[in-house]
Amino acid sequence: MRRLDTSPDIDNRIDEYMMNMRDLMSAMDYTFSICANKHDYATDEECDTFETVCKFVGAKWRSFLKLSCPPKLHMLESHMWKHLRKFRNLG
């Protein structure tokens, strides 16, 4: 049987968890939308933003979820932003 967490800072810990999850899911949503775009060519600014977000997803995955990096996350974090910069499209 699991023990109920009754620590006094439980509300703050839940809020922090939900904010971290929101940040991670928003960043992943952005990266997936860029990957699904088949018609537009990315500008330099969009490439820079995509690179920053890809690296953020990898860092947040390790620091917040404390999980090892699966191959698809490695591709996103280390390679996809380079491909977007080179080809200006991932679709």
Phi, psi and omega in degrees: 000135179281143179272136179287130178281115181245021181296150185293338181261020183299321180297317178295320180293321177294316178300316179297316178300314182293324177294318177297318179295320177299315179298316181294314181293323177296317179294319178293322176300317178298314181296320180293325179293323176294318180296328183275347182287117185253355189243329184267151175258132185288141175276172176301319180296318178295322177296318178297316179297316180299318178300314180298316182292319178300315179291325177297316180301314179297316180293317180294322179302314182287317186282320184271309182279340180057042179246155175289163185273113177287162183305320181293325176291322176299317179300316180296310186290323189252339189233323188296323180294329176292321178293321177297318180295322182285313187260348180065013179195147178244355184290000000 
